[in-house]
């Protein structure tokens, strides 16, 4: 093989390699890139899942890990040997700019702040109280979010029940209208009866449209809290909470009460620490100096130990102490008012649950009688023994009785949920 043919072969081989690389790169560029997208959150199916989804989106939940880290760092700082880090002091003197006789002085020192008497113990107690208060404050924030979620959840359930009832009412009126139309064509009923039946259908359609609009608004409000639209499931299966028993112990462990109790402890320990910090922290200084008088002289080194003790704060310290005591008294007063408020709300919630149970029993009895009456009048209407206005009135009464049962059942579940809220219990 000649040199020219060998060169041509190399060029051909290199061109094939470059072409293969280019095609491979082009194929990779044209192929769809594999992008990892976050998994879509599953739709919540009950009250507890809606609450958990809503809490996960709150600022308090997002910042809780950082706040816990800050609390632990504050506890570590309160256990340190010094209230503040030590400081390094350095200085240099020379006569080079004026006489230039070789005089020089180098000074190096360390300044260490010191705790005031009992300041370190009080600082540790305050940091521990603040760490505990952080957890109770988080629990109180959870309970406040639970109240908002519960209100939106039961409003959504009421709207859903209204839609179901409106659809059933429309279905029943349509069946009556179809029966009236058939009998009108047969000559058994007047055309005015057909118009009346069709008017009842139109009214039921309007009521259904209004109920669906309210349901959509309630659903959007719940979605704004949870971030995901909930699934319209069976309320009796996934939304009703257990009726708790009221007790004084539960009232004392309520998140709102516990939050204020921890605030009282923090305020009292803060006031105690403020009373101790009547002056700035003293400082212990250790310095060494190396100086020389002139050229040719030997350098001398000396050491010095000193203490810096600031004077008392006076009126400024008195103002801080009075403010700390006032804050502690204010939180104490809030605690007493909160206990009274919770006691009143718990009693009101208990009465509301009992009243809802009584109303439900009466509504179920009324609905049962209305269903029987509807069956009687439906049969008599088909036999021509009852006129259309009476039949429509009986149908409306039966539909209203069914509606009352469904609504009161929701109200009972909402009353139990409110009772749990007043006792400081989260959704479950």
Secondary structure, 3 states (H helix, E strand, C coil): CCHHHHHHHHHHHHHHHHHHHHHHHHHHHHCCCCCCCCCCCCCCCCHHHHHHHHHHCCHHHHHHHHHHHHHHHHHHHHCCCCCCCCEEEEEEEECCCCCCCCCEEEEEEEEEECCCCCHHHHHHHHHHHHHHHHHHHHHHHHHHHHHHHHHHHHHHHHHHHHHHHHHHHHHHHHHHHHHHHHHHHHCCCCHHHHHHHHHHHHHHHHHHHHHHHHHHHHHHHHHHHHCCCCCCCCHHHHCCCCCCCCCHHHHHCCHHHHHHHHHHHHHHHHHHHHHHCCECCCEEEEEEEEEECCCCCCCEEEEEEEEECCCECCHHHHHHHHHHHHHHHHHHHHHHHHHHHHHHHHHHHHHHHHHHHHHHHHHHHHHHHHHHHHHHHHHHHHCCCCCHHHHHHHHHHHHHHHHHHHHHHHHHHHHHHHHHHHCCCCCC
